[in-house]
């Protein structure tokens, strides 16, 4: 009987030992799993932060490039406006010049026409009032015609 009891005891002890080792292994496994999970979580967090940072950086870069593009556009617009203004001024000056030139030309032609008219009037006057005179100032005027200014018309004829 004692031998049977001893066998039973040793069996129980072996079972308990086995149970303990199983529990220990389970606990170890659980711990390692928890540790792995925590590590994974940490790395995820780190990756997320990195992503967030890079997004922020990209956003800033985009903003900068937009600002730069806007400034460039502004500059080019200003330049275009200045160019337009210059060309307008130039066109205005050209117009002014051509007007002045046209005015001068007109003035010249008027003067010429006036001179021609004056000459023809003088000629006509000389013919009407100073016929046969050697010098125009000492002429014998026929009647009191206005074509002979400064000359006293004689009463003859």
Buried (B, 14 or more C-beta within 10 A) or exposed (E): EEEEEEEEEEEEEEEEEEEEEEEEEEEEEEEEEEEEEEEEEEEEEEEEEEEEEEEEEEEEEEEEEEEEEEEEEEEEEEEEEEEEEEEEEEEEEEEEEEEEEEEEEEEEEEEEEEEEEEEEEBEEBBEBBBEEBEEBEEBBBBEEBEBBEEBEBEEEE
